[in-house]
């Protein structure tokens, strides 16, 4: 069974890399935020605004539990999902977790030029954006770095992940 779970800060490339990897492995790609939005017929921003962050994190926890019923997949998690409660440990129990490590400066550049708006950072100027990312990344990195594999920028490719999978699960 192949269950690949990509974790990291928003804008690090989880969805883009996940789609490419899933295609190469010929298994389904899942984006947790997209699936949660689809299930509740509301955007992540609307769910946060309506129910608050703690309720949203509970929805994520329930989502992770439901993943255990699925076979093979590549999952791109929401940026905060692994950083709350026992979520990262649960993710590690059901699949192989990979942290897509990026610098705060690179993340700020990627997010400032992204096509999609993110509720957490909308309206922030470049300096504010970098400061926000530095603060949040410092909070979250202790969780991200508990992933089974930490991928440097150069290792973040479908081939790089497939190579790790071969060594981890020969």
C-alpha positions in Angstrom: 0.0 0.0 0.0 1.3 3.4 -1.0 0.2 6.3 1.1 2.4 9.4 0.7 1.6 12.5 2.8 3.1 15.9 2.0 3.4 18.4 4.8 4.8 21.9 4.9 3.9 25.6 5.0 1.3 27.1 2.7 2.8 27.8 -0.7 5.7 25.3 -0.4 4.4 23.2 -3.4 2.5 20.3 -1.7 -0.4 20.3 -4.3 1.8 20.9 -7.3 4.3 18.2 -6.4 1.6 15.9 -5.1 -0.3 15.9 -8.4 2.8 15.1 -10.3 3.8 12.3 -7.9 0.4 10.7 -7.9 0.4 10.7 -11.7 3.8 9.0 -11.8 2.7 6.4 -9.2 -0.7 6.0 -10.9 -2.6 6.5 -7.6 -5.1 9.2 -6.6 -4.1 12.7 -5.5 -6.0 14.2 -2.5 -5.9 17.8 -1.2 -7.2 17.8 2.3 -8.4 21.5 2.1 -10.2 20.9 -1.2 -11.9 17.8 0.2 -13.0 19.5 3.4 -14.3 22.5 1.4 -16.2 20.2 -0.9 -17.7 18.2 2.0 -19.0 21.2 3.8 -19.7 23.3 0.7 -17.7 26.2 2.2 -14.3 27.6 1.8 -11.6 27.1 4.4 -11.9 30.9 5.1 -15.6 30.6 5.6 -15.2 27.5 7.9 -12.7 29.5 10.0 -14.9 32.5 10.2 -18.1 30.6 11.0 -16.8 28.0 13.4 -13.4 29.2 14.6 -10.0 27.6 14.3 -10.4 24.9 17.0 -13.6 23.5 15.3 -11.8 23.6 12.0 -8.9 21.6 13.5 -11.4 19.1 14.8 -12.7 18.7 11.3 -9.2 18.0 10.1 -8.7 15.4 12.8 -11.9 13.6 11.7 -10.7 13.8 8.1 -7.4 12.1 9.0 -9.2 9.3 10.7 -11.3 8.7 7.6 -8.2 8.4 5.5 -7.5 5.1 7.1 -10.3 3.6 5.0 -8.5 4.5 1.7 -6.0 2.5 -0.1 -3.2 4.2 -2.1 -3.0 8.0 -2.3 -0.8 11.0 -2.3 -2.1 13.6 0.2 -1.3 17.3 0.3 -2.2 18.5 3.8 -3.3 22.0 4.8 -0.3 23.9 6.1 -1.6 23.8 9.7 -3.0 20.3 9.8 0.1 18.5 11.1 0.6 21.1 13.8 -2.4 20.5 16.0 -3.1 17.8 18.6 -1.9 14.4 17.5 -2.5 15.0 13.8 1.1 14.5 12.7 1.4 11.2 14.6 -1.9 10.1 13.1 -0.6 11.0 9.6 2.6 9.1 10.3 0.6 6.0 11.4 -1.3 5.9 8.1 1.4 6.8 5.6 4.9 8.0 4.8 5.2 11.7 5.7 7.5 14.1 3.8 8.2 17.7 4.9 8.8 20.0 1.9 11.2 22.4 3.5 11.5 26.0 2.2 12.9 29.2 3.6 10.6 31.9 4.8 12.0 34.3 2.1 11.2 31.8 -0.7 7.7 31.1 0.8 7.0 34.9 0.9 8.1 35.3 -2.7 6.0 32.3 -3.8 2.9 33.4 -1.9 3.2 37.1 -3.0 3.1 35.9 -6.6 0.5 33.1 -6.2 -2.6 33.1 -8.3 -4.9 32.0 -5.4 -5.5 34.2 -2.4 -5.0 32.7 1.0 -7.3 34.0 3.8 -4.5 34.0 6.4 -2.3 36.4 4.4 -4.7 38.5 2.3 -4.0 42.2 2.6 -0.5 41.8 4.0 2.3 43.9 2.4 5.6 42.3 1.4 7.4 43.1 4.7 4.3 42.0 6.8 4.0 38.8 4.8 7.6 37.9 5.4 7.3 38.6 9.1 4.1 36.6 9.3 5.7 33.6 7.6 8.8 33.8 9.7 6.7 33.7 12.9 4.3 31.0 11.8 7.1 28.9 10.3 9.0 29.1 13.6 5.9 27.8 15.4 5.2 25.1 13.0 8.6 23.8 12.0 8.9 21.7 15.1 6.0 19.7 13.9 7.0 19.6 10.2 10.4 18.3 11.1 8.9 15.3 12.8 7.9 14.0 9.4 9.5 10.7 8.4 11.6 12.4 5.6 12.7 16.1 5.4 13.1 17.0 1.8 15.6 19.8 0.9 14.6 22.0 -2.1 16.7 19.8 -4.5 15.0 16.6 -3.4 11.4 18.0 -3.9 10.5 16.1 -7.1 8.5 13.1 -7.9 11.7 11.2 -8.6 13.2 12.3 -5.3 10.2 11.1 -3.3 10.0 7.8 -5.3 13.7 7.2 -4.5 13.0 7.7 -0.8 10.0 5.4 -1.0 12.0 2.6 -2.6 14.6 2.8 0.2 12.0 3.0 2.9 9.8 0.2 1.5 11.9 -2.0 -0.7 
